[in-house]
Amino acid sequence: MNNEEKILEMLTQMWDEQKQMRAELGQMQTEMSQIQTELGQMQTEMGQMQTTLTRVALTQENIVLKSLDALAEGQDLTHQRLKDLAGKDELADLREEVRLLRTVVTQHSRDIEALKAAQ
């Protein structure tokens, strides 16, 4: 094999390697395009998620927290009223009145029965 044949063989080998490299580069470019497309889709989805997250945060701040505050305030008022009732012994007074009324109603019922029986 002479020098010219060796050079031609080397050139042919280089040419084949260059073709292979170009094919691989084409595949890489295709894959990069796919990656860029997927990245764009992910960015769009992230934007939508951020919008949703902002809406949830605003709803929580403007509606949920205000409602919870109103409930807590109402519960505090109810608790205070019950505390005031217990503190003034009004609840005990009411219980005593109910006992007295039951006793009176029972006695009146007996009297009415006795009157009916006497007639």
C-alpha positions in Angstrom: 0.0 0.0 0.0 1.5 3.2 -1.1 1.2 6.7 0.5 -1.6 7.8 -1.8 -3.7 4.7 -0.9 -3.1 5.3 2.8 -4.1 9.0 2.4 -7.2 8.0 0.5 -8.1 5.4 3.2 -7.5 8.0 5.9 -9.7 10.6 4.1 -12.4 8.0 3.6 -12.3 7.1 7.3 -12.4 10.7 8.2 -15.3 11.3 5.8 -17.2 8.4 7.4 -16.5 9.7 10.9 -17.6 13.2 9.9 -20.9 11.7 8.4 -21.5 9.8 11.7 -20.8 13.0 13.7 -23.2 15.0 11.6 -25.9 12.3 12.1 -25.3 12.4 15.9 -25.3 16.2 15.8 -28.7 16.1 14.0 -30.0 13.7 16.7 -28.8 16.0 19.4 -30.4 19.0 17.8 -33.7 17.1 17.6 -33.4 16.1 21.2 -32.6 19.7 22.2 -35.7 20.9 20.3 -37.8 18.4 22.2 -36.2 19.5 25.5 -36.9 23.1 24.7 -40.5 22.3 23.9 -41.0 20.4 27.1 -39.3 23.2 29.0 -41.7 25.7 27.5 -44.7 23.5 28.5 -43.3 23.2 32.0 -42.9 27.0 32.2 -46.5 27.4 31.1 -47.7 24.9 33.7 -45.7 26.6 36.4 -47.2 29.9 35.4 -50.7 28.4 35.7 -49.8 26.9 39.1 -48.5 30.3 40.3 -51.8 31.9 39.2 -53.8 29.2 41.0 -51.6 29.5 44.1 -52.0 33.3 44.1 -55.8 32.9 43.9 -55.8 30.4 46.8 -53.7 32.7 48.9 -56.0 35.7 48.2 -59.1 33.6 48.9 -57.6 32.4 52.2 -56.6 35.9 53.2 -59.8 37.7 52.1 -62.5 35.1 52.9 -61.3 32.2 55.0 -59.3 34.1 57.6 -62.0 36.8 57.9 -64.6 34.1 58.5 -62.5 32.3 61.0 -61.9 35.6 62.8 -65.7 36.3 62.9 -66.3 32.8 64.2 -63.7 33.2 66.9 -65.2 36.6 67.9 -68.7 35.1 68.1 -67.3 32.2 70.2 -65.5 34.7 72.5 -68.8 36.6 73.0 -70.7 33.4 73.8 -68.0 32.3 76.2 -68.1 35.7 77.9 -71.9 35.6 78.2 -71.8 32.2 79.8 -69.0 33.3 82.1 -71.1 36.4 83.1 -74.1 34.2 83.8 -72.1 31.8 85.9 -70.4 34.8 87.7 -73.7 36.4 88.7 -75.3 33.1 89.8 -78.1 33.8 87.3 -77.9 30.3 86.1 -78.2 29.0 89.7 -81.2 31.3 90.2 -82.9 30.0 87.1 -82.4 26.4 88.2 -83.9 27.2 91.6 -86.9 28.9 89.9 -87.5 25.9 87.7 -87.4 23.6 90.7 -89.9 25.8 92.5 -92.2 25.9 89.4 -92.1 22.1 89.1 -93.1 21.8 92.8 -95.9 24.3 92.4 -97.2 22.6 89.2 -97.1 19.2 90.9 -99.0 20.5 93.9 -101.6 22.2 91.7 -102.0 19.0 89.7 -102.7 17.1 93.0 -105.2 19.7 94.1 -107.0 19.6 90.8 -107.2 15.8 90.9 -108.5 16.0 94.5 -111.2 18.5 93.5 -112.2 16.4 90.5 -112.4 13.4 92.7 -114.6 15.3 95.3 -117.2 16.2 92.7 
